[in-house]
């Protein structure tokens, strides 16, 4: 499962671009993932985390 949040598991979402003429073409929405150095247990680790998890305080960043 590539490009997913390591905390909540949020991943890409698929759907259609819809034109004025109602033509549909495939598209994807990707989560806003940030690579952060975060505290995991006793140590620190690099994680891919979505901005919602960062903002809500689910991740403890290290300096």
mmCIF file of the N, C-alpha and C atoms, coordinates in Angstrom:
data_MODEL
# 
_entry.id   MODEL 
# 
loop_
_atom_site.group_PDB 
_atom_site.id 
_atom_site.type_symbol 
_atom_site.label_atom_id 
_atom_site.label_alt_id 
_atom_site.label_comp_id 
_atom_site.label_asym_id 
_atom_site.label_entity_id 
_atom_site.label_seq_id 
_atom_site.pdbx_PDB_ins_code 
_atom_site.Cartn_x 
_atom_site.Cartn_y 
_atom_site.Cartn_z 
_atom_site.occupancy 
_atom_site.B_iso_or_equiv 
_atom_site.pdbx_formal_charge 
_atom_site.auth_seq_id 
_atom_site.auth_comp_id 
_atom_site.auth_asym_id 
_atom_site.auth_atom_id 
_atom_site.pdbx_PDB_model_num 
ATOM 1   N N  . UNK A 1 1  ? 0.848   -1.173 0.000   1.00 0.00 ? 1  UNK A N  1 
ATOM 2   C CA . UNK A 1 1  ? 0.000   0.000  0.000   1.00 0.00 ? 1  UNK A CA 1 
ATOM 3   C C  . UNK A 1 1  ? 0.901   1.246  0.000   1.00 0.00 ? 1  UNK A C  1 
ATOM 4   N N  . UNK A 1 2  ? 1.259   1.703  -1.168  1.00 0.00 ? 2  UNK A N  1 
ATOM 5   C CA . UNK A 1 2  ? 2.171   2.840  -1.287  1.00 0.00 ? 2  UNK A CA 1 
ATOM 6   C C  . UNK A 1 2  ? 1.414   4.158  -1.147  1.00 0.00 ? 2  UNK A C  1 
ATOM 7   N N  . UNK A 1 3  ? 2.144   5.185  -0.694  1.00 0.00 ? 3  UNK A N  1 
ATOM 8   C CA . UNK A 1 3  ? 1.611   6.546  -0.563  1.00 0.00 ? 3  UNK A CA 1 
ATOM 9   C C  . UNK A 1 3  ? 0.358   6.606  0.292   1.00 0.00 ? 3  UNK A C  1 
ATOM 10  N N  . UNK A 1 4  ? 0.445   6.024  1.455   1.00 0.00 ? 4  UNK A N  1 
ATOM 11  C CA . UNK A 1 4  ? -0.651  6.090  2.415   1.00 0.00 ? 4  UNK A CA 1 
ATOM 12  C C  . UNK A 1 4  ? -0.108  6.644  3.724   1.00 0.00 ? 4  UNK A C  1 
ATOM 13  N N  . UNK A 1 5  ? -0.965  7.266  4.500   1.00 0.00 ? 5  UNK A N  1 
ATOM 14  C CA . UNK A 1 5  ? -0.571  7.802  5.800   1.00 0.00 ? 5  UNK A CA 1 
ATOM 15  C C  . UNK A 1 5  ? -0.233  6.641  6.732   1.00 0.00 ? 5  UNK A C  1 
ATOM 16  N N  . UNK A 1 6  ? 0.919   6.732  7.404   1.00 0.00 ? 6  UNK A N  1 
ATOM 17  C CA . UNK A 1 6  ? 1.343   5.673  8.315   1.00 0.00 ? 6  UNK A CA 1 
ATOM 18  C C  . UNK A 1 6  ? 0.537   5.664  9.611   1.00 0.00 ? 6  UNK A C  1 
ATOM 19  N N  . UNK A 1 7  ? -0.209  6.719  9.892   1.00 0.00 ? 7  UNK A N  1 
ATOM 20  C CA . UNK A 1 7  ? -0.978  6.798  11.136  1.00 0.00 ? 7  UNK A CA 1 
ATOM 21  C C  . UNK A 1 7  ? -2.424  6.366  10.914  1.00 0.00 ? 7  UNK A C  1 
ATOM 22  N N  . UNK A 1 8  ? -3.126  7.023  9.989   1.00 0.00 ? 8  UNK A N  1 
ATOM 23  C CA . UNK A 1 8  ? -4.554  6.739  9.806   1.00 0.00 ? 8  UNK A CA 1 
ATOM 24  C C  . UNK A 1 8  ? -4.851  5.858  8.594   1.00 0.00 ? 8  UNK A C  1 
ATOM 25  N N  . UNK A 1 9  ? -3.872  5.672  7.704   1.00 0.00 ? 9  UNK A N  1 
ATOM 26  C CA . UNK A 1 9  ? -4.081  4.810  6.544   1.00 0.00 ? 9  UNK A CA 1 
ATOM 27  C C  . UNK A 1 9  ? -4.748  5.489  5.359   1.00 0.00 ? 9  UNK A C  1 
ATOM 28  N N  . UNK A 1 10 ? -4.904  6.815  5.424   1.00 0.00 ? 10 UNK A N  1 
ATOM 29  C CA . UNK A 1 10 ? -5.538  7.532  4.320   1.00 0.00 ? 10 UNK A CA 1 
ATOM 30  C C  . UNK A 1 10 ? -4.719  7.316  3.044   1.00 0.00 ? 10 UNK A C  1 
ATOM 31  N N  . UNK A 1 11 ? -5.406  7.006  1.948   1.00 0.00 ? 11 UNK A N  1 
ATOM 32  C CA . UNK A 1 11 ? -4.727  6.771  0.684   1.00 0.00 ? 11 UNK A CA 1 
ATOM 33  C C  . UNK A 1 11 ? -5.488  7.434  -0.450  1.00 0.00 ? 11 UNK A C  1 
ATOM 34  N N  . UNK A 1 12 ? -5.044  7.218  -1.672  1.00 0.00 ? 12 UNK A N  1 
ATOM 35  C CA . UNK A 1 12 ? -5.651  7.918  -2.800  1.00 0.00 ? 12 UNK A CA 1 
ATOM 36  C C  . UNK A 1 12 ? -7.104  7.519  -2.996  1.00 0.00 ? 12 UNK A C  1 
ATOM 37  N N  . UNK A 1 13 ? -7.864  8.442  -3.578  1.00 0.00 ? 13 UNK A N  1 
ATOM 38  C CA . UNK A 1 13 ? -9.267  8.229  -3.875  1.00 0.00 ? 13 UNK A CA 1 
ATOM 39  C C  . UNK A 1 13 ? -9.453  8.420  -5.369  1.00 0.00 ? 13 UNK A C  1 
ATOM 40  N N  . UNK A 1 14 ? -10.284 7.607  -6.002  1.00 0.00 ? 14 UNK A N  1 
ATOM 41  C CA . UNK A 1 14 ? -10.454 7.683  -7.451  1.00 0.00 ? 14 UNK A CA 1 
ATOM 42  C C  . UNK A 1 14 ? -11.852 8.138  -7.809  1.00 0.00 ? 14 UNK A C  1 
ATOM 43  N N  . UNK A 1 15 ? -11.964 8.755  -8.975  1.00 0.00 ? 15 UNK A N  1 
ATOM 44  C CA . UNK A 1 15 ? -13.248 9.241  -9.455  1.00 0.00 ? 15 UNK A CA 1 
ATOM 45  C C  . UNK A 1 15 ? -13.120 9.696  -10.893 1.00 0.00 ? 15 UNK A C  1 
ATOM 46  N N  . UNK A 1 16 ? -13.941 10.659 -11.285 1.00 0.00 ? 16 UNK A N  1 
ATOM 47  C CA . UNK A 1 16 ? -13.965 11.142 -12.663 1.00 0.00 ? 16 UNK A CA 1 
ATOM 48  C C  . UNK A 1 16 ? -13.791 12.653 -12.715 1.00 0.00 ? 16 UNK A C  1 
ATOM 49  N N  . UNK A 1 17 ? -13.098 13.119 -13.761 1.00 0.00 ? 17 UNK A N  1 
ATOM 50  C CA . UNK A 1 17 ? -13.217 14.502 -14.186 1.00 0.00 ? 17 UNK A CA 1 
ATOM 51  C C  . UNK A 1 17 ? -14.469 14.545 -15.052 1.00 0.00 ? 17 UNK A C  1 
ATOM 52  N N  . UNK A 1 18 ? -15.336 15.479 -14.825 1.00 0.00 ? 18 UNK A N  1 
ATOM 53  C CA . UNK A 1 18 ? -16.571 15.567 -15.610 1.00 0.00 ? 18 UNK A CA 1 
ATOM 54  C C  . UNK A 1 18 ? -16.593 16.912 -16.319 1.00 0.00 ? 18 UNK A C  1 
ATOM 55  N N  . UNK A 1 19 ? -16.624 16.865 -17.648 1.00 0.00 ? 19 UNK A N  1 
ATOM 56  C CA . UNK A 1 19 ? -16.631 18.089 -18.438 1.00 0.00 ? 19 UNK A CA 1 
ATOM 57  C C  . UNK A 1 19 ? -18.048 18.663 -18.532 1.00 0.00 ? 19 UNK A C  1 
ATOM 58  N N  . UNK A 1 20 ? -18.157 19.854 -19.106 1.00 0.00 ? 20 UNK A N  1 
ATOM 59  C CA . UNK A 1 20 ? -19.459 20.484 -19.308 1.00 0.00 ? 20 UNK A CA 1 
ATOM 60  C C  . UNK A 1 20 ? -20.339 19.628 -20.210 1.00 0.00 ? 20 UNK A C  1 
ATOM 61  N N  . UNK A 1 21 ? -19.711 18.896 -21.141 1.00 0.00 ? 21 UNK A N  1 
ATOM 62  C CA . UNK A 1 21 ? -20.447 18.009 -22.044 1.00 0.00 ? 21 UNK A CA 1 
ATOM 63  C C  . UNK A 1 21 ? -20.701 16.642 -21.403 1.00 0.00 ? 21 UNK A C  1 
ATOM 64  N N  . UNK A 1 22 ? -20.412 16.526 -20.103 1.00 0.00 ? 22 UNK A N  1 
ATOM 65  C CA . UNK A 1 22 ? -20.615 15.299 -19.327 1.00 0.00 ? 22 UNK A CA 1 
ATOM 66  C C  . UNK A 1 22 ? -19.728 14.145 -19.793 1.00 0.00 ? 22 UNK A C  1 
ATOM 67  N N  . UNK A 1 23 ? -18.571 14.481 -20.392 1.00 0.00 ? 23 UNK A N  1 
ATOM 68  C CA . UNK A 1 23 ? -17.572 13.448 -20.683 1.00 0.00 ? 23 UNK A CA 1 
ATOM 69  C C  . UNK A 1 23 ? -16.843 13.140 -19.385 1.00 0.00 ? 23 UNK A C  1 
ATOM 70  N N  . UNK A 1 24 ? -16.563 11.863 -19.160 1.00 0.00 ? 24 UNK A N  1 
ATOM 71  C CA . UNK A 1 24 ? -15.907 11.467 -17.919 1.00 0.00 ? 24 UNK A CA 1 
ATOM 72  C C  . UNK A 1 24 ? -14.559 10.840 -18.211 1.00 0.00 ? 24 UNK A C  1 
ATOM 73  N N  . UNK A 1 25 ? -13.539 11.284 -17.490 1.00 0.00 ? 25 UNK A N  1 
ATOM 74  C CA . UNK A 1 25 ? -12.218 10.671 -17.583 1.00 0.00 ? 25 UNK A CA 1 
ATOM 75  C C  . UNK A 1 25 ? -11.722 10.405 -16.169 1.00 0.00 ? 25 UNK A C  1 
ATOM 76  N N  . UNK A 1 26 ? -10.954 9.336  -16.031 1.00 0.00 ? 26 UNK A N  1 
ATOM 77  C CA . UNK A 1 26 ? -10.486 8.932  -14.700 1.00 0.00 ? 26 UNK A CA 1 
ATOM 78  C C  . UNK A 1 26 ? -9.543  9.968  -14.105 1.00 0.00 ? 26 UNK A C  1 
ATOM 79  N N  . UNK A 1 27 ? -9.591  10.129 -12.787 1.00 0.00 ? 27 UNK A N  1 
ATOM 80  C CA . UNK A 1 27 ? -8.635  10.973 -12.082 1.00 0.00 ? 27 UNK A CA 1 
ATOM 81  C C  . UNK A 1 27 ? -8.477  10.450 -10.661 1.00 0.00 ? 27 UNK A C  1 
ATOM 82  N N  . UNK A 1 28 ? -7.433  10.911 -9.985  1.00 0.00 ? 28 UNK A N  1 
ATOM 83  C CA . UNK A 1 28 ? -7.196  10.505 -8.604  1.00 0.00 ? 28 UNK A CA 1 
ATOM 84  C C  . UNK A 1 28 ? -7.014  11.732 -7.726  1.00 0.00 ? 28 UNK A C  1 
ATOM 85  N N  . UNK A 1 29 ? -7.408  11.605 -6.476  1.00 0.00 ? 29 UNK A N  1 
ATOM 86  C CA . UNK A 1 29 ? -7.132  12.618 -5.456  1.00 0.00 ? 29 UNK A CA 1 
ATOM 87  C C  . UNK A 1 29 ? -6.131  11.988 -4.508  1.00 0.00 ? 29 UNK A C  1 
ATOM 88  N N  . UNK A 1 30 ? -5.008  12.648 -4.322  1.00 0.00 ? 30 UNK A N  1 
ATOM 89  C CA . UNK A 1 30 ? -3.967  12.107 -3.450  1.00 0.00 ? 30 UNK A CA 1 
ATOM 90  C C  . UNK A 1 30 ? -3.956  12.862 -2.126  1.00 0.00 ? 30 UNK A C  1 
ATOM 91  N N  . UNK A 1 31 ? -3.735  12.155 -1.023  1.00 0.00 ? 31 UNK A N  1 
ATOM 92  C CA . UNK A 1 31 ? -3.672  12.840 0.269   1.00 0.00 ? 31 UNK A CA 1 
ATOM 93  C C  . UNK A 1 31 ? -2.414  13.697 0.361   1.00 0.00 ? 31 UNK A C  1 
ATOM 94  N N  . UNK A 1 32 ? -2.477  14.735 1.148   1.00 0.00 ? 32 UNK A N  1 
ATOM 95  C CA . UNK A 1 32 ? -1.333  15.623 1.362   1.00 0.00 ? 32 UNK A CA 1 
ATOM 96  C C  . UNK A 1 32 ? -0.432  14.982 2.412   1.00 0.00 ? 32 UNK A C  1 
ATOM 97  N N  . UNK A 1 33 ? 0.548   14.206 1.945   1.00 0.00 ? 33 UNK A N  1 
ATOM 98  C CA . UNK A 1 33 ? 1.435   13.478 2.842   1.00 0.00 ? 33 UNK A CA 1 
ATOM 99  C C  . UNK A 1 33 ? 2.742   14.220 3.028   1.00 0.00 ? 33 UNK A C  1 
ATOM 100 N N  . UNK A 1 34 ? 3.213   14.253 4.268   1.00 0.00 ? 34 UNK A N  1 
ATOM 101 C CA . UNK A 1 34 ? 4.470   14.898 4.610   1.00 0.00 ? 34 UNK A CA 1 
ATOM 102 C C  . UNK A 1 34 ? 5.392   13.852 5.222   1.00 0.00 ? 34 UNK A C  1 
ATOM 103 N N  . UNK A 1 35 ? 6.678   13.917 4.873   1.00 0.00 ? 35 UNK A N  1 
ATOM 104 C CA . UNK A 1 35 ? 7.660   13.023 5.479   1.00 0.00 ? 35 UNK A CA 1 
ATOM 105 C C  . UNK A 1 35 ? 8.197   13.718 6.722   1.00 0.00 ? 35 UNK A C  1 
ATOM 106 N N  . UNK A 1 36 ? 7.908   13.161 7.883   1.00 0.00 ? 36 UNK A N  1 
ATOM 107 C CA . UNK A 1 36 ? 8.306   13.794 9.134   1.00 0.00 ? 36 UNK A CA 1 
ATOM 108 C C  . UNK A 1 36 ? 9.117   12.819 9.975   1.00 0.00 ? 36 UNK A C  1 
ATOM 109 N N  . UNK A 1 37 ? 9.979   13.383 10.791  1.00 0.00 ? 37 UNK A N  1 
ATOM 110 C CA . UNK A 1 37 ? 10.754  12.616 11.768  1.00 0.00 ? 37 UNK A CA 1 
ATOM 111 C C  . UNK A 1 37 ? 9.924   12.628 13.040  1.00 0.00 ? 37 UNK A C  1 
ATOM 112 N N  . UNK A 1 38 ? 9.376   11.484 13.418  1.00 0.00 ? 38 UNK A N  1 
ATOM 113 C CA . UNK A 1 38 ? 8.430   11.446 14.530  1.00 0.00 ? 38 UNK A CA 1 
ATOM 114 C C  . UNK A 1 38 ? 8.856   10.436 15.578  1.00 0.00 ? 38 UNK A C  1 
ATOM 115 N N  . UNK A 1 39 ? 8.365   10.661 16.783  1.00 0.00 ? 39 UNK A N  1 
ATOM 116 C CA . UNK A 1 39 ? 8.657   9.755  17.888  1.00 0.00 ? 39 UNK A CA 1 
ATOM 117 C C  . UNK A 1 39 ? 7.741   8.542  17.793  1.00 0.00 ? 39 UNK A C  1 
ATOM 118 N N  . UNK A 1 40 ? 8.356   7.356  17.783  1.00 0.00 ? 40 UNK A N  1 
ATOM 119 C CA . UNK A 1 40 ? 7.601   6.104  17.762  1.00 0.00 ? 40 UNK A CA 1 
ATOM 120 C C  . UNK A 1 40 ? 8.142   5.246  18.895  1.00 0.00 ? 40 UNK A C  1 
ATOM 121 N N  . UNK A 1 41 ? 7.328   5.025  19.906  1.00 0.00 ? 41 UNK A N  1 
ATOM 122 C CA . UNK A 1 41 ? 7.778   4.271  21.073  1.00 0.00 ? 41 UNK A CA 1 
ATOM 123 C C  . UNK A 1 41 ? 8.890   5.024  21.783  1.00 0.00 ? 41 UNK A C  1 
ATOM 124 N N  . UNK A 1 42 ? 10.033  4.350  21.970  1.00 0.00 ? 42 UNK A N  1 
ATOM 125 C CA . UNK A 1 42 ? 11.167  4.986  22.639  1.00 0.00 ? 42 UNK A CA 1 
ATOM 126 C C  . UNK A 1 42 ? 12.062  5.727  21.657  1.00 0.00 ? 42 UNK A C  1 
ATOM 127 N N  . UNK A 1 43 ? 12.041  5.322  20.386  1.00 0.00 ? 43 UNK A N  1 
ATOM 128 C CA . UNK A 1 43 ? 12.926  5.922  19.390  1.00 0.00 ? 43 UNK A CA 1 
ATOM 129 C C  . UNK A 1 43 ? 12.212  6.864  18.458  1.00 0.00 ? 43 UNK A C  1 
ATOM 130 N N  . UNK A 1 44 ? 12.937  7.253  17.403  1.00 0.00 ? 44 UNK A N  1 
ATOM 131 C CA . UNK A 1 44 ? 12.373  8.144  16.388  1.00 0.00 ? 44 UNK A CA 1 
ATOM 132 C C  . UNK A 1 44 ? 12.458  7.457  15.035  1.00 0.00 ? 44 UNK A C  1 
ATOM 133 N N  . UNK A 1 45 ? 11.542  7.828  14.140  1.00 0.00 ? 45 UNK A N  1 
ATOM 134 C CA . UNK A 1 45 ? 11.443  7.167  12.849  1.00 0.00 ? 45 UNK A CA 1 
ATOM 135 C C  . UNK A 1 45 ? 10.897  8.145  11.824  1.00 0.00 ? 45 UNK A C  1 
ATOM 136 N N  . UNK A 1 46 ? 11.267  7.968  10.580  1.00 0.00 ? 46 UNK A N  1 
ATOM 137 C CA . UNK A 1 46 ? 10.695  8.782  9.506   1.00 0.00 ? 46 UNK A CA 1 
ATOM 138 C C  . UNK A 1 46 ? 9.370   8.165  9.072   1.00 0.00 ? 46 UNK A C  1 
ATOM 139 N N  . UNK A 1 47 ? 8.318   8.987  9.048   1.00 0.00 ? 47 UNK A N  1 
ATOM 140 C CA . UNK A 1 47 ? 6.985   8.514  8.684   1.00 0.00 ? 47 UNK A CA 1 
ATOM 141 C C  . UNK A 1 47 ? 6.399   9.369  7.580   1.00 0.00 ? 47 UNK A C  1 
ATOM 142 N N  . UNK A 1 48 ? 5.528   8.771  6.779   1.00 0.00 ? 48 UNK A N  1 
ATOM 143 C CA . UNK A 1 48 ? 4.688   9.514  5.833   1.00 0.00 ? 48 UNK A CA 1 
ATOM 144 C C  . UNK A 1 48 ? 3.364   9.761  6.546   1.00 0.00 ? 48 UNK A C  1 
ATOM 145 N N  . UNK A 1 49 ? 3.058   11.022 6.814   1.00 0.00 ? 49 UNK A N  1 
ATOM 146 C CA . UNK A 1 49 ? 1.891   11.356 7.623   1.00 0.00 ? 49 UNK A CA 1 
ATOM 147 C C  . UNK A 1 49 ? 1.059   12.391 6.893   1.00 0.00 ? 49 UNK A C  1 
ATOM 148 N N  . UNK A 1 50 ? -0.270  12.223 6.901   1.00 0.00 ? 50 UNK A N  1 
ATOM 149 C CA . UNK A 1 50 ? -1.144  13.215 6.280   1.00 0.00 ? 50 UNK A CA 1 
ATOM 150 C C  . UNK A 1 50 ? -1.217  14.452 7.173   1.00 0.00 ? 50 UNK A C  1 
ATOM 151 N N  . UNK A 1 51 ? -1.554  15.573 6.590   1.00 0.00 ? 51 UNK A N  1 
ATOM 152 C CA . UNK A 1 51 ? -1.566  16.836 7.323   1.00 0.00 ? 51 UNK A CA 1 
ATOM 153 C C  . UNK A 1 51 ? -2.654  16.859 8.392   1.00 0.00 ? 51 UNK A C  1 
ATOM 154 N N  . UNK A 1 52 ? -3.715  16.117 8.220   1.00 0.00 ? 52 UNK A N  1 
ATOM 155 C CA . UNK A 1 52 ? -4.756  16.080 9.252   1.00 0.00 ? 52 UNK A CA 1 
ATOM 156 C C  . UNK A 1 52 ? -4.233  15.432 10.526  1.00 0.00 ? 52 UNK A C  1 
ATOM 157 N N  . UNK A 1 53 ? -3.443  14.374 10.397  1.00 0.00 ? 53 UNK A N  1 
ATOM 158 C CA . UNK A 1 53 ? -2.851  13.727 11.577  1.00 0.00 ? 53 UNK A CA 1 
ATOM 159 C C  . UNK A 1 53 ? -1.833  14.642 12.247  1.00 0.00 ? 53 UNK A C  1 
ATOM 160 N N  . UNK A 1 54 ? -1.074  15.393 11.457  1.00 0.00 ? 54 UNK A N  1 
ATOM 161 C CA . UNK A 1 54 ? -0.119  16.342 12.031  1.00 0.00 ? 54 UNK A CA 1 
ATOM 162 C C  . UNK A 1 54 ? -0.847  17.433 12.803  1.00 0.00 ? 54 UNK A C  1 
ATOM 163 N N  . UNK A 1 55 ? -1.897  17.979 12.206  1.00 0.00 ? 55 UNK A N  1 
ATOM 164 C CA . UNK A 1 55 ? -2.628  19.090 12.796  1.00 0.00 ? 55 UNK A CA 1 
ATOM 165 C C  . UNK A 1 55 ? -3.363  18.678 14.069  1.00 0.00 ? 55 UNK A C  1 
ATOM 166 N N  . UNK A 1 56 ? -3.887  17.453 14.083  1.00 0.00 ? 56 UNK A N  1 
ATOM 167 C CA . UNK A 1 56 ? -4.676  17.008 15.224  1.00 0.00 ? 56 UNK A CA 1 
ATOM 168 C C  . UNK A 1 56 ? -3.817  16.520 16.380  1.00 0.00 ? 56 UNK A C  1 
ATOM 169 N N  . UNK A 1 57 ? -2.501  16.428 16.177  1.00 0.00 ? 57 UNK A N  1 
ATOM 170 C CA . UNK A 1 57 ? -1.617  16.032 17.257  1.00 0.00 ? 57 UNK A CA 1 
ATOM 171 C C  . UNK A 1 57 ? -1.482  14.541 17.442  1.00 0.00 ? 57 UNK A C  1 
ATOM 172 N N  . UNK A 1 58 ? -1.841  13.760 16.441  1.00 0.00 ? 58 UNK A N  1 
ATOM 173 C CA . UNK A 1 58 ? -1.682  12.309 16.543  1.00 0.00 ? 58 UNK A CA 1 
ATOM 174 C C  . UNK A 1 58 ? -0.230  11.879 16.392  1.00 0.00 ? 58 UNK A C  1 
ATOM 175 N N  . UNK A 1 59 ? 0.619   12.818 15.922  1.00 0.00 ? 59 UNK A N  1 
ATOM 176 C CA . UNK A 1 59 ? 2.033   12.510 15.693  1.00 0.00 ? 59 UNK A CA 1 
ATOM 177 C C  . UNK A 1 59 ? 2.864   13.464 16.533  1.00 0.00 ? 59 UNK A C  1 
ATOM 178 N N  . UNK A 1 60 ? 3.847   12.932 17.215  1.00 0.00 ? 60 UNK A N  1 
ATOM 179 C CA . UNK A 1 60 ? 4.763   13.745 18.031  1.00 0.00 ? 60 UNK A CA 1 
ATOM 180 C C  . UNK A 1 60 ? 6.053   13.914 17.246  1.00 0.00 ? 60 UNK A C  1 
ATOM 181 N N  . UNK A 1 61 ? 6.267   15.109 16.683  1.00 0.00 ? 61 UNK A N  1 
ATOM 182 C CA . UNK A 1 61 ? 7.458   15.355 15.881  1.00 0.00 ? 61 UNK A CA 1 
ATOM 183 C C  . UNK A 1 61 ? 8.680   15.513 16.773  1.00 0.00 ? 61 UNK A C  1 
ATOM 184 N N  . UNK A 1 62 ? 9.841   15.100 16.240  1.00 0.00 ? 62 UNK A N  1 
ATOM 185 C CA . UNK A 1 62 ? 11.109  15.315 16.945  1.00 0.00 ? 62 UNK A CA 1 
ATOM 186 C C  . UNK A 1 62 ? 11.903  16.374 16.200  1.00 0.00 ? 62 UNK A C  1 
ATOM 187 N N  . UNK A 1 63 ? 12.806  17.022 16.892  1.00 0.00 ? 63 UNK A N  1 
ATOM 188 C CA . UNK A 1 63 ? 13.564  18.112 16.293  1.00 0.00 ? 63 UNK A CA 1 
ATOM 189 C C  . UNK A 1 63 ? 14.705  17.624 15.436  1.00 0.00 ? 63 UNK A C  1 
# 
